C-alpha cells in the first residue's frame, strides 16, 4: 500500500567524536520506476558543531530544510525520474500530437542528449544550473548553436508539460540562456553561375528539383508533397497545402506555409514538359517513385546532390541551402521583404493576405520573373519548353528513388 504523505519535522542528532556534525533523518515519499508510491529513509549532514554551536541554530536550519521536504514542489510526484516521466507519461500522450518531423527530432534529442544527461534524475533535481551546464557543454562540443537551441526547446516542452501536470512547480529551462548566436560567418549560398553549373551536371530527378527549389524558394518537403491538383499551369500558380517527411504527409511548417506561389516562364515550361509525360491523375504526385510514393530527400541528397556538388567544388550543398540561395538572390534584386516573406511562407502577422491577394500575387510574379532572368539570362524568360534551355534534356521514365531504392 502507498505510504500516506505526511508533514515531517525530521530527527536531529550529533555524530562523530572529534569533528562532530549535526545530522538529520526523515522519510521521503517517492514514485519508483513501476509507478508505485514508496517511502525511502534519507539522511543529511546539516553542518559541523563548530558552524552550528547551539542546538537552536541547528533546529532553525533543519526547519528550513524540512520546508522544502514538506513543500508542494517537493511532492511525491516530483520524485518521478526524468526517463520514466518521458517514456511512460509524456511520449505516449504529447509526442503523437506533434508534426512527424518534430516527433523525429525530439526522439533523437532525447535519445542522444537528454536521457543520457538527466535520465536517472528526479524531476525536481533538474535545476537551472544543471540544465545550463548541459547546454554550455553541448556548445563546447562543437554542436551548432541551432542544434543546442533545439535541444533547449525540446527540454522546455517536456518540463512545461511536467508543470501543467503538477509534477513540478516551475519550468527551469525558462531561466537558462544561450549566448547570442555568432553572425561572424555568412551562410554559404550559391550564385547564379554556380547554380547553372550544378544544374548542368545533375541527373534527374535532382536536376528538376533543384531548378524549382532555386526559382520558387519552396521547402524540399513542400515540393516533394506537391500533387498535380496543386499545380495551375494556366494561372502559373502552385498551391502549397502539404509537406512530406520520410513518407509522412503533414501540414506546412507554419500557418503562413499554406500559400500561393507564382511561377515564372521557366518553371511553367519545366512542369508542362513533366506533365506531358506523366500520369494525368490530379491526385498523382508531381515527383514520385515508380510505385507512386514520395521521393526520399535523404536518398537524393546523399546519392545525387552532394556528390555532384562536391565534385564541382561547390562544398556542402543541402536542400535548405538552395532555399537560402533563393532568398539571397531575391535580396540582391531588391525584392521587398514582405513579398519575400510571402514567397517563402515564413510566419508573420504584419500582412493581411485576404485583403491583398491579387496585388501581392502580381508583386511576387514580377519578383519570380526577375530571379529567372538573373540566373538564366533575359533571353530564356520567353522559352516555352524546358528542353530549350542550354542544359541537358530530361531522361525519360519515372524516377525510382524511394527509400532504399537505387538510382
CORCOR-V222785 format. One record per backbone hydrogen bond with DSSP energy under -0.5 kcal/mol. NH is the residue of the N-H (numbers start at 1). CO is the residue of the C=O. Records with the same first field share a line. If there is no record, write none. Layout:
NH=CO + CO
This chain:
3=37
11=25
13=23
15=21
20=18
21=15
22=47
23=13
24=44
25=11
26=42
28=26 + 40
29=27
30=38
32=30 + 36
35=32
38=30 + 36
40=28
42=26
44=24
46=22 + 44
47=22
49=20
52=48
58=54
59=55
60=56
61=57
62=58
63=59
64=60
65=61
66=62
67=63
68=64
69=65
70=66
71=67
74=71
75=72
78=75
79=76
80=77
82=121
83=119
85=81
86=82
87=83
88=84
89=84 + 85
90=85
91=86
93=89 + 90
94=90
95=90
96=91
97=94
98=95
103=99
104=100
105=101
106=102
107=103
108=104
109=105
110=106
111=107
112=108
113=109
114=109
115=110
117=113
118=114
119=115
121=118
123=80
124=78
125=122
126=123
127=125
131=127
132=128
133=129
134=130
135=131
136=132
137=133
138=134
139=135
140=136
141=137
142=139
143=138
148=144
149=145
150=146
151=147
152=148
153=149
154=150
155=151
156=152
157=153
158=154
159=155
160=156
161=157
162=158
163=159
164=160
165=161
166=163
167=162
168=162
172=170
174=171
175=172
176=173
186=184
195=191
196=192
197=193
198=194
199=195
200=196
201=197 + 198
202=198
207=203
209=205
210=206
211=207
212=208
213=209
214=210
215=211
216=212
217=213
222=219
223=219
224=220
225=221
226=223
228=284
229=282
230=227
231=228
232=230 + 237
233=231
236=232
237=232
238=261
239=230
240=238 + 259
241=239
243=250
244=221
245=248
248=245
249=247
250=243
257=254
258=255
259=240 + 257
261=238
262=260
263=236
268=264
269=265
270=266
271=267
272=268
273=269
274=270
275=271
276=272
277=273 + 274
278=275
284=281
286=226
287=226
289=293
292=289
295=287
296=401
297=295
300=296
301=297
302=298
303=299
304=300
305=300
306=301
308=304
309=305
310=306
311=307
312=308
313=310
314=309
317=315
318=316
322=318
323=319
324=320
325=321
326=322
327=323
328=324
329=325
330=326
331=327
332=328
333=329
334=331
335=330
340=336
341=337
342=338
343=339
344=340
345=341
346=341
353=351
355=352
356=352 + 353
360=356
361=357
362=358
363=359
364=360
365=361
366=362
367=363
368=364
369=365
370=366
371=367
372=368
373=369
374=370
375=371
376=372
377=373
380=377
381=378
382=379
383=380
386=269
388=385
389=386
391=389
396=394
399=288
405=402
